[in-house]
Amino acid sequence: MSDRIYYRTYVDTIKSGIIADMGPELWATLNVIAAHMDADGRCYPSQAAIGRLLGVNRQTANKYVQRLLAYRWRGSPVLVAENVREGGGRFGKNVYTITEAGGLAIF
């Protein structure tokens, strides 16, 4: 993925009060995940990558992600996760999708 791809944050999202409601840790986590968004809006960062970009360890990143997955803005999730198993393996990887309520979109 090119570093020249970017995503947008809608001004209405910021003015809506979502950042004050979710807090800076979850907002930063949402933006780090969004930095891994593909053209379909799906995001594939590892927990280690999220932690590195937030300046925290993987366990703390996992805690932030779990809180973000549980967070609701006006009754709707801002992030959903799907665990995808590849090659019949026991463990899969999380694929995240930022919902419309999250107010971020690939451009």
Protein Blocks (a to p, Z undefined) as FASTA:
>chain_A
ZZkbccdddfklmmnommmmnopmlmmmmmmmmmmccfkopacbdfklmmmmnopafklm
mmmmmmmmmpcgehiafbdcddddehhiabdcddddddfklopacZZ
